[in-house]
């Protein structure tokens, strides 16, 4: 099928199906993590990032591709999680900037947008690495650009982008030796291929049987929420609400009953369209979900019941809801205006009540709950910056996969923000010891960053699969000792693995060992580890803390 133009409706379909495709395949993308540890979350991060962009597009009533592109870029920016999510947001930031003036786009303009996206993404990464999502994006864009010189068929351009992206993805192990060693392709590049495939499927409507796009209940709810949000935009005054009852129902058309009418989507939708506004009808072969604002919800239900069994009936009085929202917003505004401003604030990212208390005891102002397996978004970090209400803010990501989100938040914040590049919880705690509330922002950033070299960080976790890496044969379930980002130990016994890891962390200058035990470990295990260390190194000072962190039974630092 030849297509020479992408209008707003087609663009929305492309974004929606791409979001669905990366979500559906997020577990597979996660499985491509080089390290066999439970925090391989590239697929999750890309899925959540793109879902944020798709939500923003869905909430925009415009039919202009350029206007929808602005919403996509903003949604991706604020929803970006992890380095893969941030790079994805940058690819489409450049992409959407190129199409911003257009109400619809041609094959040539689409190809130009892909090229612009690659340029923006490469500029956003300080040290671009080949064999990653960047390589896949570049090779796909080059092929799309070449094809656009030969045809005005958008489907051919997209097919060329996908084919070249897949070839580049298959070649990533030849560019990054660690990928070849483990036997995987780049996870971020694979995620991008899924997004591009979703674009083509959304554009043409031609989807393989196994990949047919059918919204699940959660996605249906999201569509309903988006339509509802659009409907009440600008209606601050309750009196402005024309149709006062937000009415929802689900009709099971597969459960046949006596005198049941045959469902026809257009007839069904046209009837309900005359009963109110903000209508959304989502249907598959079994279920029809309806959302409509009306003054007569009983007519909606009466009509729907003719086509099947009714489920999940819901009516909300929007006039009452609106009054409550206005009152709550005013109360929040009053509370915000009374919050005292402080000169300095430090924000750390960590997961676990114990870790939160440890950071607060060191002087951290606010701890964002996140880290391994749940990287906070740019918006989450911006919300924290706003909440601390400080003139200057320091952010400690405590995870290398949160760097770019933190830096992106710092870039768009209205106040002065510095990011200290802490890769681990241990580094974050060490950095805090160098924080000086009397120093300026740049001085603090330098002092805290310089302090990171004084600590060795160890993390103990369980392997999620069999593999061989850096000469170590790893079996699923083995406990891995990771020291400053490198797997040093693999042992089926947790205590022995921890002891062996500590041994690799020590040198002649080591004086203090700090053991933080997580949610899956006990204080008795930590004391057993302490005893084993002191049996060999009785000159060391050892501190034990309860961290409650997930994924890692032990976090250990040597200083």
Secondary structure in CASP SS format (residue, H / E / C, confidence):
PFRMAT SS
TARGET T0000
AUTHOR 0000-0000-0000
METHOD secondary structure of the structure
MODEL  1
X C 1.00
X C 1.00
X C 1.00
X C 1.00
X C 1.00
X E 1.00
X C 1.00
X H 1.00
X H 1.00
X H 1.00
X H 1.00
X H 1.00
X H 1.00
X H 1.00
X H 1.00
X H 1.00
X H 1.00
X H 1.00
X H 1.00
X H 1.00
X H 1.00
X H 1.00
X H 1.00
X H 1.00
X C 1.00
X H 1.00
X H 1.00
X H 1.00
X H 1.00
X H 1.00
X H 1.00
X C 1.00
X C 1.00
X C 1.00
X C 1.00
X C 1.00
X C 1.00
X C 1.00
X C 1.00
X C 1.00
X C 1.00
X H 1.00
X H 1.00
X H 1.00
X H 1.00
X H 1.00
X H 1.00
X H 1.00
X H 1.00
X H 1.00
X H 1.00
X H 1.00
X H 1.00
X H 1.00
X H 1.00
X H 1.00
X H 1.00
X H 1.00
X C 1.00
X C 1.00
X C 1.00
X C 1.00
X C 1.00
X C 1.00
X H 1.00
X H 1.00
X H 1.00
X H 1.00
X H 1.00
X H 1.00
X H 1.00
X H 1.00
X H 1.00
X H 1.00
X H 1.00
X H 1.00
X H 1.00
X H 1.00
X H 1.00
X C 1.00
X E 1.00
X H 1.00
X H 1.00
X H 1.00
X H 1.00
X H 1.00
X H 1.00
X H 1.00
X H 1.00
X H 1.00
X H 1.00
X H 1.00
X H 1.00
X H 1.00
X H 1.00
X H 1.00
X H 1.00
X H 1.00
X H 1.00
X C 1.00
X C 1.00
X C 1.00
X C 1.00
X C 1.00
X E 1.00
X C 1.00
X H 1.00
X H 1.00
X H 1.00
X H 1.00
X H 1.00
X H 1.00
X H 1.00
X H 1.00
X H 1.00
X H 1.00
X H 1.00
X H 1.00
X H 1.00
X H 1.00
X H 1.00
X H 1.00
X H 1.00
X H 1.00
X C 1.00
X C 1.00
X C 1.00
X C 1.00
X C 1.00
X C 1.00
X C 1.00
X C 1.00
X H 1.00
X H 1.00
X H 1.00
X H 1.00
X H 1.00
X H 1.00
X H 1.00
X H 1.00
X H 1.00
X H 1.00
X H 1.00
X H 1.00
X H 1.00
X H 1.00
X H 1.00
X H 1.00
X C 1.00
X C 1.00
X C 1.00
X C 1.00
X C 1.00
X H 1.00
X H 1.00
X H 1.00
X H 1.00
X H 1.00
X H 1.00
X H 1.00
X H 1.00
X H 1.00
X H 1.00
X H 1.00
X H 1.00
X H 1.00
X H 1.00
X H 1.00
X H 1.00
X H 1.00
X H 1.00
X H 1.00
X H 1.00
X H 1.00
X H 1.00
X C 1.00
X H 1.00
X H 1.00
X H 1.00
X H 1.00
X H 1.00
X H 1.00
X C 1.00
X C 1.00
X C 1.00
X C 1.00
X H 1.00
X H 1.00
X H 1.00
X H 1.00
X H 1.00
X H 1.00
X H 1.00
X H 1.00
X H 1.00
X H 1.00
X H 1.00
X H 1.00
X H 1.00
X H 1.00
X H 1.00
X H 1.00
X H 1.00
X H 1.00
X C 1.00
X C 1.00
X C 1.00
X C 1.00
X H 1.00
X H 1.00
X H 1.00
X C 1.00
X C 1.00
X C 1.00
X C 1.00
X C 1.00
X H 1.00
X H 1.00
X H 1.00
X H 1.00
X H 1.00
X H 1.00
X H 1.00
X H 1.00
X H 1.00
X H 1.00
X H 1.00
X H 1.00
X H 1.00
X H 1.00
X H 1.00
X H 1.00
X C 1.00
X C 1.00
X C 1.00
X C 1.00
X C 1.00
X H 1.00
X H 1.00
X H 1.00
X C 1.00
X C 1.00
X C 1.00
X C 1.00
X E 1.00
X E 1.00
X E 1.00
X E 1.00
X E 1.00
X E 1.00
X E 1.00
X E 1.00
X C 1.00
X C 1.00
X C 1.00
X C 1.00
X C 1.00
X C 1.00
X C 1.00
X C 1.00
X C 1.00
X C 1.00
X C 1.00
X C 1.00
X H 1.00
X H 1.00
X H 1.00
X H 1.00
X H 1.00
X H 1.00
X H 1.00
X H 1.00
X H 1.00
X C 1.00
X C 1.00
X E 1.00
X E 1.00
X E 1.00
X E 1.00
X E 1.00
X E 1.00
X E 1.00
X E 1.00
X C 1.00
X C 1.00
X C 1.00
X E 1.00
X E 1.00
X E 1.00
X E 1.00
X E 1.00
X E 1.00
X E 1.00
X E 1.00
X C 1.00
X C 1.00
X H 1.00
X H 1.00
X H 1.00
X H 1.00
X H 1.00
X H 1.00
X H 1.00
X H 1.00
X C 1.00
X C 1.00
X C 1.00
X C 1.00
X E 1.00
X E 1.00
X E 1.00
X E 1.00
X E 1.00
X E 1.00
X E 1.00
X E 1.00
X E 1.00
X H 1.00
X H 1.00
X H 1.00
X H 1.00
X H 1.00
X H 1.00
X H 1.00
X H 1.00
X H 1.00
X H 1.00
X H 1.00
X H 1.00
X H 1.00
X H 1.00
X H 1.00
X H 1.00
X H 1.00
X H 1.00
X H 1.00
X H 1.00
X H 1.00
X C 1.00
X C 1.00
X C 1.00
X E 1.00
X E 1.00
X E 1.00
X E 1.00
X E 1.00
X E 1.00
X E 1.00
X E 1.00
X E 1.00
X C 1.00
X C 1.00
X H 1.00
X H 1.00
X H 1.00
X H 1.00
X H 1.00
X H 1.00
X H 1.00
X H 1.00
X H 1.00
X C 1.00
X C 1.00
X C 1.00
X C 1.00
X E 1.00
X E 1.00
X E 1.00
X E 1.00
X C 1.00
X E 1.00
X C 1.00
X C 1.00
X E 1.00
X C 1.00
X C 1.00
X E 1.00
X H 1.00
X H 1.00
X H 1.00
X H 1.00
X H 1.00
X H 1.00
X H 1.00
X H 1.00
X H 1.00
X H 1.00
X H 1.00
X C 1.00
X E 1.00
X E 1.00
X E 1.00
X E 1.00
X E 1.00
X E 1.00
X E 1.00
X C 1.00
X C 1.00
X C 1.00
X H 1.00
X H 1.00
X H 1.00
X H 1.00
X H 1.00
X H 1.00
X H 1.00
X H 1.00
X H 1.00
X H 1.00
X H 1.00
X H 1.00
X H 1.00
X C 1.00
X C 1.00
X C 1.00
X E 1.00
X E 1.00
X E 1.00
X E 1.00
X E 1.00
X C 1.00
X C 1.00
X C 1.00
X C 1.00
X H 1.00
X H 1.00
X H 1.00
X H 1.00
X H 1.00
X H 1.00
X H 1.00
X H 1.00
X C 1.00
X C 1.00
X C 1.00
X C 1.00
X C 1.00
X C 1.00
X C 1.00
X C 1.00
X H 1.00
X H 1.00
X H 1.00
X H 1.00
X H 1.00
X H 1.00
X H 1.00
X H 1.00
X H 1.00
X H 1.00
X H 1.00
X H 1.00
X H 1.00
X H 1.00
X C 1.00
X E 1.00
X E 1.00
X E 1.00
X E 1.00
X E 1.00
X E 1.00
X E 1.00
X C 1.00
X C 1.00
X C 1.00
X C 1.00
X E 1.00
X E 1.00
X E 1.00
X C 1.00
X C 1.00
X E 1.00
X E 1.00
X E 1.00
X C 1.00
X C 1.00
X C 1.00
X C 1.00
X E 1.00
X E 1.00
X E 1.00
X E 1.00
X E 1.00
X C 1.00
X C 1.00
X E 1.00
X E 1.00
X E 1.00
X E 1.00
X E 1.00
X E 1.00
X C 1.00
X C 1.00
X H 1.00
X H 1.00
X H 1.00
X H 1.00
X H 1.00
X H 1.00
X H 1.00
X H 1.00
X H 1.00
X H 1.00
X H 1.00
X H 1.00
X C 1.00
X C 1.00
X C 1.00
X C 1.00
X C 1.00
X C 1.00
X E 1.00
X E 1.00
X E 1.00
X E 1.00
X E 1.00
X E 1.00
X C 1.00
X C 1.00
X C 1.00
X C 1.00
X C 1.00
X H 1.00
X H 1.00
X H 1.00
X H 1.00
X H 1.00
X H 1.00
X H 1.00
X H 1.00
X H 1.00
X H 1.00
X H 1.00
X H 1.00
X H 1.00
X H 1.00
X C 1.00
X C 1.00
X C 1.00
X C 1.00
X E 1.00
X E 1.00
X E 1.00
X E 1.00
X E 1.00
X E 1.00
X C 1.00
X C 1.00
X C 1.00
X C 1.00
X C 1.00
X C 1.00
X C 1.00
X E 1.00
X E 1.00
X E 1.00
X E 1.00
X E 1.00
X C 1.00
END
